[in-house]
Amino acid sequence: MRSAQWYAGDDRNSYIHRAWMRRGLPGDALDGSRPQIAIANTASDLTPCNSHLDEVAEHVKRGVWEAGGVPHNLPVVSIGETQVRPTAMLWRNMAAMATEEMLRANPVDGVVLLGGCDKTIPSLLMAAASVGLPALVVPGGPMLTGTFRGTPLGCGTDVWRLSEEVRAGTLSEQAFLDSESSMIRSRGHCNTMGTASTMAIMAEALGMTIPGTAGIPAPDSRLLVRAHEAGKLAVQLVQQGVRPAQVMTAGSFRNAIVALAATGGSTNAVVHLLAIAGRLGVPLKLQDFDDLGAAVPLLVDLQPAGRHLMEDLHRAGGLAAVLREVADLLDPEALTVTGRPFVEHLAEAQVWDREVIRPRDAPLQPAAGIAVLHGNLAPAGAIIKPAAASPHLLRHRGRALVFDSIEDFHARVDDPALDVDADTVLILRGCGPKGYPGMPEVSNLPLPAKLLHQGVRDMVRICDGRMSGTAYGTVVLHVAPEAAAGGPLDRVRTGDWVTLDVPRRSLHVEADLDAREPSEAFRAALARPRRGWERLYVQTVMGADTGADLDFLLGASGDAVSRESH
């Protein structure tokens, strides 16, 4: 056991390592023969979607004990998407780095990763990939469906929808506020196919969960059963020497991209999968999301691309039932933490509700995976989610209306004198990893109030930031290089003609951008941190097209610790 490097022996250091850990443990717990299993726990009262994970951790512990291991709760950095400012994405890499270092530094042989809220599962998988200890994920699960005035509410998606109706004057502000107490019905993360649900599905498609775990609602007692089983399996993974790199292979990422498309998953999965692959040395590229996923049919009728919610998907058969419809597109050799190929776990899956999970020959959309765009506005690429866009806007030409910062946008968007119509292309810049900093979820810009009053509900929007996985609309995201890194978005001007052609994968502006300088207002709005994590982040973060990881965190360092502590 790796932990024997701490506990075995009769010298002063091994004495210290054992003595301070005894505190009620059985006598043989630290004799070097029993796997020491860390439970990387992102529970936090300030990460409301993960607040129940302490209970999940207790059931993981039971499974570890049953299998002969010794469990250790290890609280790690937790990032609450709905709470932290300026954006949770700013700390994804920090959380990954901190978790990696704590796993390496401590006497543990394997780890169970507990996450739920958007950035927690990606950061945990990045950490596990870099340290290389045997690992598996237990996703915290979605919340139950809330209702308001007899209508189901999709958290996140209906926030965007209802808030626009208030601005349009079709819903009272009081009714909007009344819905607040109805939306979040139970413990768990977002119940739409937002980033949290998507990343749980990605973890399963990558082979890093016990199959059938992703999507179990957080209050469902079966999640605790699965947590217990995960604790047992963690001990077996240590005994068998199974490492994350043996599970998360190139074929596993292919499966994840197919799953992303078939479920209508979040665009945020693109930057997270690229970052995880970068830690493993898997040669995943932005274009792979288009090449492998664009033609995959959308089979799940679930918000924001459809009608239903995560509780319905679980009831209808879950991820396995979805992917059985497209099993021929999956890699037949990619494994799961069970040791069996991922596709083998799909054999007995059934669809119990064809309104929620459509058959392959009658999909919600025939080809709705992520589209990767290129052109003089996005030399390194940009993405759009056709499943959440308006079909009539996927080919569009309009004049640009440029905002130099999110503050500039909020100051002007509802001005009755704003020169804007339904054909205008809204452009927001300075919102990439370096510029904001952290690449916030601001790209799904609220529409100008005067257009909402005219009945307009979607427009083409272009940004170097991200949008919430719960969001919808014809939004071009992750424009790379970002404006703050010298990307051409920094030189677009209001009035330029912009052409979006998703079928041709093109994003173009009719202007000689090389002859221009960035505006002073844009430059003044960029982040210029003087100290701390923000400064390190801005100095070392890479572009969205490669996963927005820090340049010195690419790859893996393994689990070796060279020196003693005393």
C-alpha positions in Angstrom: 0.0 0.0 0.0 1.2 3.5 -0.7 0.0 4.5 2.8 2.6 2.1 4.2 5.2 4.7 3.3 3.7 6.7 6.3 2.6 3.9 8.7 5.0 1.0 8.3 8.2 0.9 10.3 9.3 1.6 13.9 11.1 4.9 13.5 10.1 8.3 14.9 8.2 9.4 11.8 6.1 6.3 11.4 5.3 6.6 15.1 4.1 10.2 14.6 2.0 9.2 11.6 0.3 6.4 13.4 -0.1 7.9 16.9 -1.9 11.0 15.8 -4.4 9.0 13.7 -5.3 6.3 16.2 -8.2 8.2 18.0 -10.5 5.2 18.1 -9.5 3.4 14.9 -9.1 -0.5 15.2 -5.7 -1.7 16.0 -5.0 -3.1 12.5 -6.3 0.1 10.7 -2.7 1.5 10.4 -0.7 -1.7 10.0 -0.1 -1.1 6.3 -2.4 -3.8 5.0 -5.6 -2.0 4.7 -6.3 0.5 1.9 -6.7 4.1 3.2 -9.5 5.7 1.2 -9.9 9.5 1.1 -13.4 10.9 0.5 -12.8 14.1 -1.4 -15.9 15.9 -0.1 -17.1 19.2 -1.6 -19.9 19.6 0.9 -20.4 23.3 2.0 -23.3 25.4 3.2 -22.2 28.0 0.7 -22.4 25.5 -2.1 -26.1 24.8 -1.6 -26.2 22.1 -4.4 -23.6 20.1 -2.4 -24.8 20.7 1.1 -26.1 17.1 1.5 -22.8 15.4 0.6 -21.8 14.9 4.2 -24.6 12.4 4.4 -23.4 10.8 1.2 -19.9 10.6 2.6 -21.2 8.6 5.6 -22.5 5.9 3.3 -19.3 5.8 1.4 -17.5 5.2 4.7 -19.7 2.3 5.4 -18.8 0.7 2.1 -15.1 1.3 2.7 -15.2 -0.4 6.1 -17.2 -3.3 4.7 -14.6 -4.0 2.0 -11.8 -3.9 4.6 -10.5 -0.4 3.9 -10.2 2.7 6.2 -12.2 5.8 5.1 -11.1 9.4 5.7 -13.3 12.4 5.1 -11.2 15.0 3.3 -13.0 18.3 2.8 -11.7 20.0 -0.3 -12.3 23.3 -2.0 -16.0 23.8 -2.8 -17.2 26.3 -5.4 -20.9 27.4 -5.3 -21.9 28.4 -8.8 -24.8 30.5 -7.6 -22.9 32.3 -4.8 -19.2 33.2 -5.6 -18.2 36.3 -7.5 -16.9 37.2 -10.0 -17.4 33.6 -11.4 -17.0 30.1 -10.1 -14.8 29.3 -13.2 -12.1 31.5 -11.7 -11.4 28.8 -9.0 -12.0 25.6 -10.9 -8.2 25.2 -11.5 -7.4 26.2 -8.0 -9.8 23.6 -6.6 -8.2 21.0 -8.9 -4.7 21.9 -7.8 -5.5 22.0 -4.1 -7.3 18.6 -4.3 -4.4 17.1 -6.2 -1.9 18.3 -3.7 -3.9 17.1 -0.7 -4.3 13.7 -2.2 -0.6 13.4 -2.9 0.5 14.8 0.4 -1.6 12.5 2.6 -1.3 8.8 3.4 -4.1 7.6 1.1 -4.3 4.8 -1.4 -7.4 5.7 -3.3 -10.2 8.3 -3.4 -13.9 8.6 -3.8 -14.8 12.0 -5.4 -18.0 13.7 -4.2 -19.2 16.5 -6.3 -22.4 18.0 -7.7 -22.4 21.8 -8.4 -21.0 22.8 -11.8 -17.2 23.1 -11.2 -16.9 20.5 -8.4 -17.0 17.4 -10.6 -14.6 18.8 -13.2 -12.1 20.0 -10.6 -12.2 16.6 -8.9 -11.6 14.7 -12.1 -8.8 17.0 -13.1 -7.2 16.4 -9.7 -7.6 12.6 -9.9 -6.2 12.6 -13.4 -3.1 14.5 -12.3 -2.3 12.6 -9.1 -3.2 9.2 -10.5 -4.5 7.4 -7.4 -7.4 4.9 -7.9 -10.6 6.9 -8.0 -14.2 7.0 -8.8 -17.0 9.6 -8.7 -20.3 9.7 -6.8 -22.4 12.6 -8.2 -24.6 14.4 -5.7 -27.7 14.2 -7.9 -30.3 16.7 -9.1 -33.0 18.2 -7.0 -36.7 17.1 -7.3 -39.0 19.0 -9.6 -40.6 22.1 -8.1 -43.9 23.6 -9.3 -45.4 27.1 -9.4 -49.1 27.6 -10.1 -49.3 24.0 -11.2 -46.4 24.2 -13.7 -43.0 22.5 -13.3 -40.1 24.8 -12.8 -36.7 24.2 -14.3 -34.1 25.8 -12.1 -31.9 28.2 -14.0 -33.8 27.8 -17.3 -37.0 29.3 -15.9 -35.1 32.0 -14.0 -33.9 33.3 -17.4 -37.3 32.8 -19.0 -39.4 34.4 -16.2 -37.0 37.3 -15.7 -37.3 38.2 -19.4 -41.1 38.1 -19.1 -40.9 40.6 -16.3 -38.8 42.9 -18.4 -41.2 42.4 -21.3 -44.1 43.4 -19.0 -46.0 40.1 -19.4 -45.3 38.9 -15.8 -45.5 40.9 -12.7 -42.5 41.4 -10.5 -44.4 40.0 -7.6 -45.3 36.8 -9.4 -41.6 36.4 -10.4 -40.6 36.7 -6.7 -43.3 34.4 -5.6 -41.9 31.6 -7.8 -38.6 31.8 -6.0 -39.8 29.8 -3.0 -41.2 27.1 -5.3 -38.2 26.5 -7.6 -35.7 24.9 -5.2 -37.8 22.0 -3.8 -35.1 19.8 -2.3 -31.4 19.1 -1.8 -29.4 18.5 -5.0 -28.1 20.4 -8.0 -30.0 21.9 -10.9 -32.8 19.7 -12.3 -32.4 20.9 -15.9 -29.7 19.6 -18.2 -27.4 22.3 -17.0 -23.7 22.0 -16.3 -24.1 20.0 -13.0 -26.3 17.4 -14.6 -24.2 17.3 -17.7 -20.9 16.8 -15.7 -22.5 13.9 -13.7 -23.4 12.4 -17.1 -19.9 13.1 -18.4 -18.3 11.4 -15.4 -20.4 8.3 -16.1 -19.7 8.3 -19.8 -16.0 8.6 -19.0 -16.3 5.4 -17.0 -15.6 7.1 -13.7 -18.9 6.2 -11.8 -20.6 3.0 -11.1 -22.9 2.8 -14.1 -26.4 4.0 -13.4 -25.4 6.5 -10.8 -25.6 9.8 -12.7 -29.0 11.3 -12.5 -30.3 9.6 -9.4 -32.1 12.4 -7.6 -30.3 13.7 -4.5 -33.1 12.8 -2.1 -33.5 9.3 -3.5 -32.3 6.6 -1.0 -30.8 4.7 -4.0 -28.1 7.4 -4.2 -27.0 6.4 -0.6 -27.0 2.7 -1.7 -24.8 3.6 -4.6 -22.5 5.6 -2.3 -22.0 2.5 -0.2 -21.2 0.5 -3.3 -18.7 3.1 -4.3 -16.9 2.8 -1.0 -16.6 -0.9 -1.5 -15.4 -0.5 -5.1 -12.8 2.1 -4.1 -11.1 -0.6 -2.0 -11.1 -3.0 -4.9 -9.6 -0.4 -7.3 -6.7 0.0 -4.9 -6.2 -3.7 -4.6 -6.3 -4.1 -8.3 -4.1 -1.1 -9.0 -6.6 0.5 -11.4 -5.7 4.2 -12.1 -7.8 6.9 -13.7 -5.6 6.9 -16.9 -6.6 3.3 -17.5 -10.3 4.3 -17.4 -10.4 7.7 -19.0 -8.9 6.9 -22.5 -9.5 8.5 -25.9 -12.4 6.1 -26.4 -13.9 7.3 -23.1 -13.9 10.9 -24.3 -15.5 9.8 -27.5 -18.3 8.3 -25.4 -18.6 11.5 -23.4 -19.0 13.6 -26.6 -21.7 11.3 -27.9 -23.5 11.4 -24.5 -23.2 15.2 -24.5 -25.0 15.5 -27.8 -27.6 12.8 -27.3 -28.7 14.4 -23.9 -28.5 18.1 -25.1 -25.8 18.7 -22.5 -24.2 22.0 -21.4 -21.7 23.8 -23.6 -19.6 24.1 -20.4 -18.7 20.4 -20.8 -16.4 21.4 -23.7 -14.0 23.4 -21.5 -14.2 20.8 -18.7 -13.5 17.8 -20.9 -10.7 19.5 -22.7 -9.1 20.4 -19.3 -9.5 16.8 -18.0 -8.0 15.4 -21.2 -5.1 17.8 -20.8 -4.3 16.4 -17.4 -4.3 12.8 -18.9 -2.4 13.6 -22.0 -5.3 12.5 -24.2 -5.1 14.3 -27.5 -8.6 15.8 -27.4 -9.2 18.9 -29.6 -12.0 21.4 -29.8 -12.8 20.2 -33.3 -13.5 16.7 -32.0 -16.7 17.9 -30.4 -18.0 18.8 -33.9 -16.5 15.8 -35.7 -17.8 13.2 -33.2 -20.9 14.9 -31.8 -22.5 17.2 -34.3 -24.4 14.5 -36.2 -25.6 12.7 -33.1 -29.4 13.0 -32.6 -30.9 14.8 -29.6 -32.9 12.1 -27.8 -33.7 13.7 -24.5 -36.6 16.1 -24.3 -35.3 18.0 -21.3 -34.9 21.7 -20.5 -33.2 23.9 -21.7 -33.5 22.2 -25.1 -36.8 20.5 -24.4 -39.6 20.3 -21.8 -38.9 17.8 -19.1 -36.5 17.7 -16.1 -33.9 15.4 -14.6 -36.3 13.5 -12.3 -38.2 12.6 -15.5 -35.0 11.4 -17.2 -34.2 9.1 -14.3 -37.8 7.8 -14.3 -37.7 7.2 -18.0 -34.6 5.0 -17.9 -31.7 7.3 -17.4 -28.4 7.7 -19.3 -28.1 4.0 -20.1 -31.5 4.0 -21.9 -30.5 7.1 -23.9 -27.1 5.7 -25.0 -28.4 2.3 -25.9 -30.2 4.1 -28.8 -26.8 5.2 -30.1 -24.6 2.3 -28.9 -23.1 1.8 -32.3 -21.5 5.3 -32.0 -19.7 4.4 -28.7 -16.2 3.0 -28.3 -16.7 -0.7 -27.6 -13.4 -1.0 -25.6 -13.6 2.0 -23.3 -13.9 0.7 -19.7 -15.6 1.8 -16.5 -14.3 1.6 -12.9 -16.2 -1.8 -12.7 -13.6 -3.2 -15.1 -16.2 -4.0 -17.8 -16.6 -2.1 -21.1 -19.0 0.8 -20.8 -21.2 -0.5 -23.6 -21.8 -3.8 -21.7 -23.7 -1.9 -19.1 -26.2 -0.7 -21.7 -27.4 -4.1 -22.8 -30.4 -4.4 -20.4 -31.4 -0.7 -20.3 -35.0 0.1 -21.3 -36.9 3.2 -22.1 -40.0 3.6 -19.9 -41.2 6.9 -21.3 -40.8 7.7 -24.9 -41.9 11.3 -24.4 -38.8 11.9 -22.3 -36.3 9.7 -24.2 -37.1 9.6 -27.9 -36.2 6.7 -30.3 -33.3 7.3 -32.6 -35.6 7.3 -35.6 -37.8 10.0 -34.2 -35.4 12.3 -32.3 -36.1 15.7 -30.8 -33.6 17.0 -33.3 -31.7 14.9 -35.9 -28.3 16.5 -35.5 -27.9 18.8 -32.5 -24.4 18.3 -31.0 -22.0 21.1 -30.4 -21.0 23.0 -33.5 -17.5 24.5 -33.8 -17.3 27.7 -35.7 -14.2 29.4 -37.4 -13.7 32.6 -39.2 -12.0 36.0 -38.8 -13.9 36.5 -35.6 -12.8 33.2 -34.1 -9.5 32.0 -35.6 -9.1 29.4 -32.8 -12.7 28.5 -32.8 -16.0 29.3 -31.1 -19.0 27.1 -30.2 -22.7 27.1 -30.4 -25.4 24.7 -29.2 -27.9 24.3 -32.0 -30.2 22.3 -29.7 -30.8 25.5 -27.7 -30.8 28.0 -30.5 -33.6 29.3 -32.8 -33.4 27.5 -36.2 -34.2 30.7 -38.1 -31.1 32.4 -36.6 -28.6 29.6 -37.4 -28.0 31.5 -40.7 -28.0 35.2 -40.0 -26.4 38.5 -41.1 -26.8 41.6 -39.1 -25.1 44.7 -37.8 -23.0 44.5 -34.7 -23.9 46.3 -31.5 -20.7 46.1 -29.3 -20.4 46.2 -25.6 -16.9 46.7 -24.1 -17.8 45.1 -20.7 -20.7 43.6 -18.8 -21.0 47.0 -17.0 -21.3 48.8 -20.3 -24.0 46.3 -21.4 -26.1 46.7 -18.2 -25.8 50.5 -18.5 -27.1 50.6 -22.0 -29.2 47.6 -22.9 -32.6 49.0 -21.7 -32.0 52.5 -23.1 -35.1 53.3 -25.2 -32.8 55.2 -27.6 -30.5 52.2 -28.1 -30.0 51.6 -31.9 -31.0 48.0 -32.1 -33.5 45.8 -33.9 -34.3 42.1 -34.1 -31.6 41.6 -36.7 -28.8 43.2 -34.7 -25.9 41.0 -33.5 -25.1 41.7 -29.8 -21.4 41.4 -29.1 -19.9 41.4 -25.6 -16.2 41.2 -25.2 -13.6 41.1 -22.4 -15.3 38.1 -20.8 -12.8 35.4 -21.5 -10.5 33.6 -19.0 -8.0 36.5 -18.8 -10.3 39.4 -19.4 -13.0 39.1 -16.7 -11.1 37.2 -15.1 -12.4 33.6 -15.2 -14.7 33.4 -18.2 -18.1 34.0 -16.5 -21.6 32.9 -17.6 -22.7 36.2 -19.1 -22.9 35.3 -22.8 -26.7 34.6 -22.8 -27.3 38.3 -22.7 -30.7 39.6 -21.7 -32.4 41.1 -24.7 -33.0 44.8 -25.0 -36.3 45.8 -23.2 -37.7 47.6 -26.2 -37.4 44.4 -28.3 -38.9 42.2 -25.6 -41.9 44.5 -25.7 -42.1 43.9 -29.4 -42.2 40.2 -28.9 -38.6 39.4 -29.7 -37.4 36.4 -27.6 -34.0 35.5 -29.3 -31.2 37.3 -31.1 -27.7 36.3 -32.2 -25.3 37.0 -29.4 -21.5 36.6 -29.5 -19.1 36.5 -26.6 -15.7 35.2 -25.4 -17.3 34.1 -22.2 -19.6 31.2 -21.3 -23.3 30.8 -20.6 -25.1 28.8 -18.0 -25.8 25.2 -19.0 -29.4 26.0 -18.1 -29.5 28.8 -20.6 -30.9 28.8 -24.2 -30.8 31.0 -27.3 -28.7 31.6 -30.4 -25.5 32.3 -28.5 -22.0 32.0 -29.9 -19.6 31.2 -27.0 -16.0 30.7 -26.1 -14.7 32.9 -28.9 -11.0 32.2 -29.1 -8.6 33.8 -28.9 -10.4 35.9 -26.3 -10.4 39.7 -26.7 -8.1 40.2 -23.7 -5.5 37.9 -25.4 -5.5 39.9 -28.6 -8.3 38.0 -30.3 -10.1 39.8 -33.1 -13.2 40.3 -31.0 -11.3 43.3 -29.5 -11.5 45.2 -32.7 -15.1 44.8 -33.9 -17.0 48.0 -34.0 -20.7 48.8 -33.7 -22.1 48.9 -37.2 -19.9 46.1 -38.7 -21.7 43.5 -40.6 -21.5 40.1 -39.0 -22.4 36.8 -40.6 -23.2 33.6 -38.7 -23.6 30.5 -40.8 -23.8 27.4 -38.5 -24.3 24.8 -41.3 -21.1 26.1 -42.9 -19.4 26.5 -39.4 -18.6 30.1 -40.2 -18.4 33.3 -38.1 -17.2 36.3 -40.0 -17.2 40.1 -39.8 -17.0 42.3 -42.9 -14.1 44.5 -41.7 -10.3 44.8 -41.9 -9.7 44.1 -38.3 -5.9 44.1 -38.6 -6.1 47.8 -39.5 -7.7 48.7 -36.2 -6.7 49.2 -32.5 -8.8 48.0 -29.6 -11.0 50.7 -28.0 -9.8 52.4 -24.9 -13.0 51.6 -23.1 -12.4 47.9 -23.7 -8.8 48.1 -22.5 -9.9 50.0 -19.4 -12.4 47.3 -18.4 -10.0 44.3 -18.5 -9.0 42.6 -15.3 -5.6 43.7 -13.8 -5.3 41.8 -10.5 -2.3 42.9 -8.4 -1.9 39.9 -6.1 -3.1 36.4 -5.1 -4.8 33.7 -7.1 -6.3 36.1 -9.6 -2.9 37.4 -10.6 -1.5 33.9 -11.0 -4.6 32.9 -13.0 -4.5 35.8 -15.4 -0.7 35.3 -16.0 -0.9 31.5 -16.7 -4.5 30.6 -17.9 -4.8 29.3 -21.4 -7.6 29.8 -23.9 -11.1 28.3 -23.9 -10.2 26.3 -27.0 -7.8 24.2 -24.9 -9.9 24.0 -21.7 -8.8 27.2 -19.9 -6.4 25.3 -17.6 -3.3 26.9 -16.2 -0.2 26.3 -18.4 1.9 24.8 -15.6 -0.9 22.3 -14.6 -1.0 20.4 -17.9 -0.2 16.7 -17.5 0.3 14.7 -14.3 2.8 14.6 -11.4 1.8 11.3 -10.0 1.4 10.3 -6.3 5.0 10.2 -5.2 6.2 12.3 -2.2 9.9 12.4 -1.9 10.6 13.7 1.6 9.5 13.2 5.2 7.8 15.8 7.3 9.9 15.6 10.5 
